[in-house]
């Protein structure tokens, strides 16, 4: 087989595989969107045929304006749950960023007693299954009077988002030559000044990608939110999405509408900051 033909075949196979992956990834979300603008009769017809009636956006307007007439209370709590998710995810991301950046820099550049033990401890926390520690954490929060509050979720989320951020950022900082910081120190910068003026600009793409992932992890977390919240005051979107049901059965249309709205923030963030995510993931792959 000629090299040109072989190359063309490989290219076709690559495109077909990429198309298959794209379809597997997009199809569930596309189905969610189509279901959200359909009517109940459209989804229960046999054989299934979408858009027997014109697409409707009434569910989106009702959900966002809080005027839904659904028999489920979940629809009326949607805006509150979205607000709770935004508050928790943003606070966790900001705190993890402030602490994690300095901690990762310290682990990368300083030598101190117990450094390796502490560093390994941060990653060991990621190996513990959540189900194994849910009861002790529940008892602790109960004794502290912090159950069913956004503060408890913030503390719990920090316990796994912060180690993730420290380990990722330490890898980026390790790739920066120390000579660059030493030059800044000679020019009169302090250690903190060299961090902000030399290190931080260099790792900016990796930092952006890590921050985005930290936000998405906090936004999508379900297990702890399900067990530590019970009222609308602290309930987050992943928990609320399971409650679109009533004595009349599950409301698949409203559940699909809520699912689309809940997925928009991480999807939009990923699209807007796609360049930073790709740059951050490939940073350090090629060394000059």
C-alpha positions as CSV (number, residue, x, y, z in Angstrom):
1,X,0.0,0.0,0.0
2,X,1.3,3.4,-1.0
3,X,2.3,5.8,1.9
4,X,-0.2,8.4,0.6
5,X,-3.1,6.0,0.5
6,X,-2.1,4.7,4.0
7,X,-2.0,8.2,5.3
8,X,-5.4,9.0,3.9
9,X,-6.9,5.9,5.4
10,X,-5.5,6.8,8.8
11,X,-6.9,10.3,8.5
12,X,-10.3,9.0,7.6
13,X,-10.2,6.6,10.6
14,X,-9.2,9.4,12.9
15,X,-12.0,11.6,11.7
16,X,-14.5,8.8,12.1
17,X,-13.3,8.1,15.6
18,X,-13.5,11.8,16.5
19,X,-17.0,12.0,15.0
20,X,-18.1,9.0,17.1
21,X,-16.7,10.5,20.3
22,X,-18.4,13.8,19.5
23,X,-21.8,12.1,18.9
24,X,-21.5,10.1,22.2
25,X,-20.7,13.3,24.0
26,X,-23.2,15.6,22.5
27,X,-26.2,13.3,22.0
28,X,-27.3,13.1,25.7
29,X,-27.2,16.9,26.0
30,X,-29.0,17.3,22.7
31,X,-31.7,15.0,23.9
32,X,-32.0,17.0,27.1
33,X,-32.4,20.2,25.2
34,X,-35.0,18.7,22.8
35,X,-36.9,17.2,25.7
36,X,-37.0,20.6,27.5
37,X,-38.8,22.3,24.6
38,X,-41.2,19.4,23.9
39,X,-44.5,18.7,25.4
40,X,-45.4,15.7,27.6
41,X,-47.5,14.2,24.8
42,X,-44.5,14.4,22.4
43,X,-42.4,12.3,24.7
44,X,-45.0,9.7,25.5
45,X,-46.2,9.1,22.0
46,X,-45.4,5.6,20.5
47,X,-43.5,5.6,18.2
48,X,-41.5,8.5,19.6
49,X,-41.5,11.6,17.4
50,X,-40.3,14.9,18.7
51,X,-42.1,18.1,17.8
52,X,-45.5,16.8,16.9
53,X,-46.5,20.2,18.3
54,X,-44.4,23.4,18.0
55,X,-41.4,23.8,20.3
56,X,-42.3,25.6,23.5
57,X,-40.1,27.7,25.8
58,X,-42.8,28.2,28.5
59,X,-40.9,25.9,30.9
60,X,-37.8,28.1,30.7
61,X,-39.7,31.3,31.3
62,X,-41.7,29.7,34.2
63,X,-38.5,28.3,35.8
64,X,-36.5,31.5,35.6
65,X,-39.4,33.8,36.6
66,X,-40.6,31.4,39.4
67,X,-44.1,31.2,38.0
68,X,-44.2,27.5,37.3
69,X,-47.5,25.8,38.0
70,X,-45.9,22.4,38.5
71,X,-47.2,20.1,41.3
72,X,-43.6,19.7,42.3
73,X,-42.0,22.2,44.7
74,X,-38.7,21.8,43.0
75,X,-39.6,24.2,40.2
76,X,-40.3,27.0,42.6
77,X,-37.0,26.4,44.4
78,X,-34.8,26.4,41.2
79,X,-33.6,30.0,41.4
80,X,-32.7,29.6,45.1
81,X,-30.8,26.4,44.4
82,X,-28.9,28.0,41.6
83,X,-28.0,30.9,43.9
84,X,-26.8,28.4,46.5
85,X,-24.7,26.6,44.0
86,X,-23.1,29.8,42.7
87,X,-22.3,31.0,46.2
88,X,-20.8,27.7,47.3
89,X,-18.8,27.0,44.1
90,X,-17.4,30.6,43.9
91,X,-16.5,30.8,47.6
92,X,-14.8,27.4,47.5
93,X,-12.9,28.3,44.3
94,X,-11.7,31.6,45.7
95,X,-10.6,30.2,49.1
96,X,-8.9,27.2,47.5
97,X,-7.1,29.5,45.1
98,X,-5.8,31.8,47.8
99,X,-4.6,29.0,50.1
100,X,-3.6,26.5,47.4
101,X,-1.4,28.9,45.4
102,X,0.7,29.8,48.5
103,X,0.8,26.1,49.7
104,X,1.8,24.8,46.3
105,X,4.6,27.4,46.1
106,X,5.8,26.5,49.5
107,X,5.9,22.8,48.7
108,X,7.7,23.5,45.5
109,X,10.3,25.9,46.7
110,X,10.9,25.4,50.4
111,X,12.5,22.6,52.4
112,X,11.0,22.0,55.8
113,X,10.5,19.2,58.3
114,X,7.6,16.9,57.4
115,X,7.3,18.3,53.9
116,X,6.9,15.0,52.1
117,X,4.5,13.7,54.8
118,X,2.2,16.7,54.4
119,X,2.5,16.6,50.6
120,X,1.6,12.9,50.5
121,X,-1.3,13.5,53.0
122,X,-2.9,15.9,50.6
123,X,-3.1,13.3,47.9
124,X,-4.0,10.5,50.3
125,X,-7.2,12.4,51.1
126,X,-8.3,11.8,47.5
127,X,-8.0,8.1,47.8
128,X,-10.6,7.8,50.6
129,X,-14.1,7.0,49.2
130,X,-16.7,9.6,50.3
131,X,-19.0,6.8,51.6
132,X,-16.4,5.8,54.1
133,X,-16.3,9.2,55.9
134,X,-19.8,10.5,55.4
135,X,-21.0,9.3,58.9
136,X,-18.0,10.8,60.9
137,X,-18.4,14.1,58.9
138,X,-22.2,14.1,59.5
139,X,-21.6,13.7,63.3
140,X,-19.0,16.5,63.3
141,X,-21.3,18.9,61.5
142,X,-24.2,17.9,63.7
143,X,-22.3,18.6,66.9
144,X,-21.1,21.9,65.5
145,X,-24.7,22.8,64.5
146,X,-23.7,23.3,60.9
147,X,-26.0,20.9,59.2
148,X,-28.1,22.2,56.4
149,X,-26.0,25.3,55.7
150,X,-23.9,26.5,52.9
151,X,-20.9,26.9,55.3
152,X,-20.8,23.2,55.9
153,X,-20.8,22.5,52.1
154,X,-18.0,25.0,51.6
155,X,-15.8,23.4,54.3
156,X,-16.5,19.9,53.0
157,X,-15.8,20.9,49.4
158,X,-12.5,22.5,50.3
159,X,-11.4,19.2,51.8
160,X,-11.1,17.7,48.3
161,X,-10.9,20.8,46.0
162,X,-7.9,22.2,47.9
163,X,-5.7,19.1,47.6
164,X,-6.5,18.9,43.9
165,X,-5.4,22.5,43.4
166,X,-2.2,22.1,45.4
167,X,-1.0,19.1,43.6
168,X,-1.8,20.5,40.1
169,X,-0.3,23.9,40.8
170,X,2.8,22.4,42.4
171,X,3.5,20.6,39.1
172,X,3.4,23.8,37.2
173,X,5.6,25.7,39.6
174,X,8.1,22.8,39.6
175,X,8.6,23.4,35.9
176,X,9.7,27.0,36.4
177,X,13.5,27.4,36.7
178,X,14.6,28.7,40.0
179,X,17.1,31.0,38.3
180,X,14.3,33.3,37.2
181,X,13.3,33.9,40.8
182,X,16.9,34.3,41.9
183,X,17.3,37.0,39.2
184,X,14.3,38.8,40.6
185,X,15.6,38.5,44.1
186,X,18.9,40.0,43.0
187,X,17.0,42.9,41.4
188,X,15.4,43.7,44.8
189,X,12.2,41.7,44.7
190,X,11.2,39.9,47.9
191,X,10.2,36.3,47.9
192,X,6.5,37.3,47.7
193,X,7.2,39.8,45.0
194,X,9.1,37.3,42.8
195,X,6.1,35.0,43.2
196,X,3.6,37.5,42.0
197,X,5.8,39.1,39.3
198,X,7.6,36.1,38.0
199,X,5.9,32.8,38.9
200,X,2.3,33.8,38.6
201,X,2.4,35.3,35.1
202,X,4.2,32.1,33.8
203,X,1.7,29.7,35.3
204,X,-1.4,31.8,34.4
205,X,-2.7,29.4,31.7
206,X,-2.3,26.4,34.0
207,X,-3.8,28.4,36.9
208,X,-6.9,29.3,34.8
209,X,-7.5,25.7,33.8
210,X,-7.1,24.5,37.4
211,X,-9.5,27.2,38.7
212,X,-12.1,26.3,36.1
213,X,-11.9,22.6,37.0
214,X,-12.2,23.5,40.7
215,X,-15.3,25.5,40.0
216,X,-16.9,22.7,38.0
217,X,-16.1,20.1,40.6
218,X,-17.8,22.2,43.3
219,X,-20.7,23.0,41.0
220,X,-21.4,19.4,40.1
221,X,-20.9,17.8,43.6
222,X,-23.9,15.7,44.6
223,X,-23.2,13.1,47.3
224,X,-22.3,15.5,50.1
225,X,-24.9,18.0,49.1
226,X,-27.6,15.4,49.2
227,X,-26.6,14.2,52.7
228,X,-25.9,17.6,54.3
229,X,-28.7,19.7,53.0
230,X,-32.5,19.3,53.5
231,X,-34.1,22.7,53.0
232,X,-34.2,25.3,50.2
233,X,-31.9,27.6,52.3
234,X,-28.9,25.5,51.4
235,X,-29.9,23.0,48.8
236,X,-27.8,23.0,45.6
237,X,-28.8,22.4,42.0
238,X,-27.6,18.7,41.7
239,X,-29.8,17.8,44.6
240,X,-32.8,19.8,43.4
241,X,-32.7,18.0,40.0
242,X,-33.6,14.8,41.7
243,X,-36.8,16.3,43.1
244,X,-38.9,17.0,40.0
245,X,-41.6,14.5,41.0
246,X,-44.9,14.5,42.7
247,X,-47.8,12.1,43.5
248,X,-48.7,12.4,39.9
249,X,-45.3,11.0,38.8
250,X,-42.0,12.4,37.5
251,X,-42.1,15.6,35.5
252,X,-39.6,14.8,32.8
253,X,-40.1,18.1,30.9
254,X,-39.3,20.3,33.9
255,X,-36.5,18.0,34.9
256,X,-35.0,18.4,31.4
257,X,-35.4,22.2,31.5
258,X,-33.7,22.4,34.9
259,X,-30.9,20.1,33.7
260,X,-30.2,22.4,30.7
261,X,-30.2,25.5,32.9
262,X,-28.0,23.8,35.5
263,X,-25.4,22.7,32.9
264,X,-25.2,26.1,31.2
265,X,-22.7,27.8,33.7
266,X,-20.0,25.1,33.4
267,X,-20.6,24.7,29.7
268,X,-20.3,28.5,29.1
269,X,-17.2,28.7,31.3
270,X,-15.6,25.9,29.3
271,X,-16.4,27.5,26.0
272,X,-15.3,31.0,27.0
273,X,-12.0,29.8,28.6
274,X,-11.4,26.9,26.2
275,X,-8.1,28.4,25.1
276,X,-6.8,28.6,28.7
277,X,-8.0,25.1,29.4
278,X,-6.2,23.6,26.4
279,X,-3.1,25.7,27.1
280,X,-3.1,24.7,30.7
281,X,-3.4,21.0,30.0
282,X,-0.7,21.0,27.4
283,X,1.6,23.3,29.3
284,X,4.9,21.6,29.9
285,X,4.3,18.9,27.4
286,X,7.0,20.3,25.2
287,X,10.2,21.6,26.7
288,X,12.4,23.9,24.8
